[in-house]
Amino acid sequence: MIRPVNLKKFEAEVDSIWSIYTSAWSQNWGFAPLEREEFQLLAKDMKMILAPEFALIGEIDGRPVGFALALPDINRALKPAGGNLFPFGLIKILYHKQRIKTLRVMALGVIEEFRTAGVAAGFYATLIRQAQRLGYGECEFSWVLEDNILMNRSIESLGARRYKTYRLYEGTYHYA
C-alpha cells in the first residue's frame, strides 16, 4: 500500500523513513548515514514546505518498506530573482512560485528485500497521478545512481529520458 505521510504522527513517520533511508542507501557509493537526530531536524525544517501528496510511504503487511519525496522545483522560481531578494527579488520568487509546473523527486528508496515487490512502481504511479491532478507537467528524478539498473529501467519505462549525467571520480592528486 502506498500512502501519504501522516503529518499528525510526523515524528514517528520520520523515524520510519530514517530507518528505510539508512537501510536502502547503505550500499550506495559514498553513502554517509545521517544520525537519527540530524535526520529529524532536517525533516522538521522541511515540514513547512512538504506537500503530503508527494511525501509517500510504502507498506507491505503494515510494515514501512519504502518512501518517496517529491517537491515543486523551487529553482524555477528562484532563477528570475537573479540571486537578489531586495528590492524586487522576493516579489519575483513569490510570483513565479505559483507557476511552477515541475516536480523534483528528491529521494526514493525501498529496503533491498522488497525492491522487486512493486513498491517503487507504486510510488511512480502515485506521484504521476497526484502530479497530474495538481497540474504539474514535468518531473525530474535527480540523484539516481547510474548503476541503479532497477530504478533507471523503471523510470525509462514510464517514458522518461536521461538528459544529464553527473559523475564523481576518485583518485590521488599531487599538487606542486
Steps between C-alpha positions, in 0.01 A plus 500: 500500500623849413382777730584861578704588808272558798587852617321441832752223576790680336778403740409129486474518121843662478644224718364240255639694204841531671511121547411446135751763384780347707428152367413583137805721437753303705664341193510819291841635407609770744200455730548665838192448718354785697453452872134464601504841669645670191238335282219608736627859495515508119151354480365757744645779286352344186155451651388853416556450126386137491199409289353178646395393148869472412637357826417131481561188702471151354384221728479125470288328764504823705880522499658813345739376231552806279447871466492765231533876529430746219490878522406775258818612322549829686808570285255605226381782727844596630662549159303815401612670825860485379633432849350817648221512755476877511357721375292283260645149523262376767201621299635320192548178699146511639358580156686217324446251783131484411589408142728205576388199299801277561559258788833363616514157656753570773513154650351160435615186671380147563654253743702249297286194572193678354656664194334259258161501679357790299535764773703736280247460217227590749691815588542598135131441422386694808736791435389522136132485594538767768714721275246488219214569741682808632603633159868407484629416155858383558691303757874478550651193663825638630777315675428157350822303499614399153541137613151484656367282218159431658417864553639621168304236306182578692530873434576444131200266468284796607628694200766701682830575332842563645610850417800544725754278676726614781799290589728500801855382461738401772871494483816637647604847398841652556538874505832675450 
